[in-house]
Amino acid sequence: MGSINVVLLGTYIGVVLTLLVTPGPVVALVCAAAARGNHARAFLTLAGTNLASLALIALAGLTLAGVVTLSSRLLNLVGLAGSLFIAITAVQALHALRREKGKKISQNGGQGGFVVGFMTAIANPKDILFFIAFFPQFTGITGEFSASITLLTAIWVVLDFSVLTLYILAVKRWLPTKQSGRFATFSSLILLLIGVSGAGYSLLLIVNSQA
């Protein structure tokens, strides 16, 4: 491995932390799962989102290597499909919470889980934009492409796992049990808002590209 560009490394860490800390569909989904009292399910959700990130990093690497070519139209279509998936997931969660209203929150409820976490993260327009548009700007962090990708991936995995774990532990530590249902509902509403707004934005881009 060649010498590391410390300035570029610091910038990458700052950008990743900002992206992870900023509330989005992944954070909302993980927090909702934790609020329902099922922390094992919350960590399974986290594992799913982490794997999705690795898949997006692999796609970004293949694109940079010239193996895969992605058009802006295709990315907009993927963003639209992803946003619709996020919105549908939120609606299903809200229906489940409504059925449980006035009852004890089920720890085996349908919100979260490895597959849902993976699908939400892989379809998250914010993550797609980061890995396709911004991630390539940091591949010069070392003098070797493969070494740079490996280092950037390792940093992302550690930061992603750490930040989402802190969210889960914070919900577990400070959220009163009687408020868990309301918090899960709030998280699902945020998820729905992100999905609807993301779908609208992606649709607008698709229409404008055809004009």
PyMOL commands that set and color helices and strands:
alter all, ss='L'
color gray80, all
select helices_A, chain A and resi 6-21+25-35+39-64+72-99+114-122+125-141+145-174+177-210
alter helices_A, ss='H'
color red, helices_A
deselect
rebuild
show_as cartoon
